[in-house]
Amino acid sequence: MAKNAPFSSVFSLFFLFLVLGKFSAMAENTTIPVNVGVVIDSDTWYGKMGMSCISMALSDFYASHSNYKTRLVLYKRNPTSDVVVAASAALDLIKNVEVQAIIGPETSMQANFVISLGNKAQVPIISYSATSPTLTSIRSSYFFRAAQNDSSQVKAVSAIIQAFGWREVVAIYVDNEFGEGVIPSLSDALQEVDARIAYRSVISPKATDDQIVAELYKLKEMETQVLIVHMFADLGSRLFNKAKQIGMMDEGYAWIMTDGMANSFSYINSSDIENMEGVLGIKTFVPNTKELESFGVRWKSKFQQDNPTAHDVKLDVSGYWAYDAAWALAMAVEKVGAKNFNFQKMNSTSGNFSTDLERFGVSQNGPQLVQALSGTIFKGLSGDFSLLNGQLQSSTFQIVNVIGSGEKLVGYWTPEKGLERKLNLKNTSTYSTSNDSLRSIIWPGDTTSAPKGWQIPTSGKRLKILVPLKQGFSEFVKVTHNPETKTTIVDGYCISVFEAVIRSLPYDVPYDLYPYTKPNGEIAGSYNDLVNEVFLGNYDAAVGDITIRANRSLYVDFTLPYTESGVSMIVPIKDNKSKNAWVFLKPLTWDLWVTSGCFFIFIGFVVWVLEHRINEDFRGPPHHQIGTSFWFSFSTMVFAHRERVVSNLARFVVIIWCFVVLILTQSYTASLTSLLTVQQLQPTVTDVNLLLKYKDNVAYQPGSFVHGILKELGFQDENLKTFNTPEELNQLFQNGSRKNGISAAFDETPYMKLFLATYCSKYTMVDPTFKADGFAFVFPKGSPLARDVSRGILNVNEGNQTKVIEDRWFKKQNCVDPNSLVSSNSLSLESFWGLFLIAGVASTLALLIFAAMFLYEHKDIFKQLDPEASLWKRFLIMLRIYDNKDLKSFTFKKRELEVNTNFPPSPSVYSDHTEARNVFEEQMGTPSSADLEHAGFSPGASTSRSEMESAIEITERPRTHEIDPGSN
């Protein structure tokens, strides 16, 4: 026994180590279960798909993360579609099972109350199918939407609306939180692209087929034919079946369904899909990956094993979201760590009357789990998964076109680049809203032509169009009632234009005209009241002489104007023929008179300078030369100058000046003739301020907005008169302000032109013209017919129809336009400054050429002048030389030759001449060298005696009784 003791001790020790190792391995392999509730209706195909995806997600997650310490344990509850049952199921999971999170519920209606429970118990609620934007307004940090918000697709819908130029849509949605939640976001998105929801059609989720048909017939009676459907697949398929039966899937309609239906195509029967042919759908884009394909194959196999009766099942994006939601929750729970997930019981504050809502506890790990979920980011089956602010971020949408029993991809929409034919993540192009960015689309009615989006209903409804009743100016709108036949005939310029526009439209528009009158036939109200009738919906449109005004455009839509715009002032005209004695001065303005006189003097001076040395006509005593120069210059006015001009430079100047004078005299004659003979019609008033200053009376049409303009200008009520017909207006003018008449009339330009067509010889239109936008047709706010009518107005105005209509309704009298009779202003310098510029430049150029030639001819004199002589003395010397005759000129040589030829000189003549010259020299004295130097000449210079004598005379005091031998 002693020998076996050591062996026994070793064996005991080995056994102990073995047991401890086993328990240690068991401790390492121990996982912490985390209770998670699942609130899904597993009786539906949709619920079965979600449940299977959640189960596969957890299996795949823990298979790839076997070392994780936590394990999600699912507790299922089947709430059906009842909101109360779903809330009760969630309450049971929180209170009795103490789940740490809840996946579900399926619908937005169920989620509303469940989110509140989760927020109170600090239990995260993760929904992969509750997409209504209204759930975001709860603002619970314990709600996570692992699906795209319905509002994320409204931009894609508005991009399609904008791409095809539609301006109105009808929203058809289910009457619950899912349907109503997207409408505000959709309305805002449409307003951004200048579109609007014209009508909201609400369909009960329990609506019968008859109720659906009744609602569709109501929509069929409307003009708008662009319909947006937002509901689940089961109700939506019934809607399209009935729409097909009543003819609302024919050509002309445009249907767009949101992802509520487009994502659920796999649930819809092929026969129901065929009834939706031509519909566009917004579908969530899921990038195709190998993992997605592998999961699809595995899911289909498992789903058919679990549901043997299911055939041809397909997985949609909701299943991917369910898978990713379960994966994200498993990751978040593991991040929180291996903790004791338990609840803390809350004390009741209501005594014995506490309820289940007050007795359930609060999750201790709820805040940490929320934080972990918010930071969970991974690549899921549906794409990049991240819950920013508890919301799965928006991504790309597909635009599909239902064709036959399937769908065709026609494009994509991304938040960054808008519509795209092909998805190109590297494309840097700008945001696109062009339909060219989409592939060809088959629209309802098997047509490739995009629907116009609206049309006049063909069910026999006729447009009710209101027209004003006028007491005067019936050329615009004329209402005639026949008491015998009890019929009313509406005609006139405005009606003819409207009829021409309607004929130009590419479709028929049946309508009836209704005069705006009381039962007794009197005018029912003002033009503002008439426009208000259209705003209230009592009439479909208004046609007549209705002016576009800013205050009216707030309530109705106007077409483009079809007449001239503006408010004009009409005043009488009077004969303003000049009869005073000084009328001959009026043809020219004072600046032109002064300029002409100055140029006459200047031209006379230029001619004298050019002719003085060589022409006897321009020599003599100073007063004679001045008179001759003026006489010559002014006589050119009537071309009566008799003096010869021998210098070529002077002739050049005179030719140009005669041309200027010719134009001046002819223009003066024509203007004076017009003043004395033609009737000068001038307006009696040209300024509104004069009317206000003298408190003259003015007139306007009653009920017109012109009354407001006159009040703004400052006219008092006692100075305002009204008129209904052109005849009344003419009589008011004839009376004048002093006899309770008027001095001016204000009205819109079309009325005033019609008045002038009758009384063109008595009145005229003067400024100012106040801004107004002209006559237009009135339609309800947002009416698409207004755009087509505006386009029709352009087509009518571009053709010859407008002129034909005007010739029919507006009288054309053979009277002269008063504006053409009003004389023009006097002739001013602005009309002739070019002529004076030419004459001035030519004269100045002639003077410069003459001065250069003269200085060049006497250049030797400058060389002989004393350098120390002053500039003024040098100028006087040259001036004295200029004043002498130029004996070298051919004019003097020719005269001397003629005299010598006719009377040959005798020796006594030369003797007498020599003696006379000697006597002159003795009297004057022969200049010595000192005298020459004193005169500024250098000794030894070769200078003529006459020039030297002239120089000496300048330096000495003048002798008043001496005679210059070189003068005449």
Helices and strands as residue ranges (DSSP letters): H 5-28, E 32-39, H 45-64, E 70-77, H 83-92, I 93-97, E 101-103, H 108-121, E 125-127, G 133-138, E 143-145, G 150-153, H 154-163, E 168-174, H 177-181, H 183-192, E 196-203, H 209-220, E 226-230, H 233-245, E 254-257, H 259-262, G 265-267, H 270-274, E 280-284, H 290-306, H 317-336, E 343-344, G 351-353, H 356-359, E 362-363, H 366-374, E 377-380, E 383-388, E 391-392, E 397-403, E 406-414, E 418-420, G 435-437, E 463-467, E 478-482, E 487-491, H 493-504, E 511-515, H 527-535, E 541-542, H 550-553, E 556-558, E 567-575, G 583-585, H 590-611, G 616-618, H 622-635, H 648-677, E 681-683, H 688-693, E 698-700, H 706-713, G 717-719, E 720-722, H 726-735, G 737-739, E 744-748, H 749-758, E 763-770, E 778-780, H 784-798, H 801-809, H 818-821, G 829-831, H 833-857, H 859-864, H 871-883, H 890-902, H 907-924, H 929-935, H 945-955
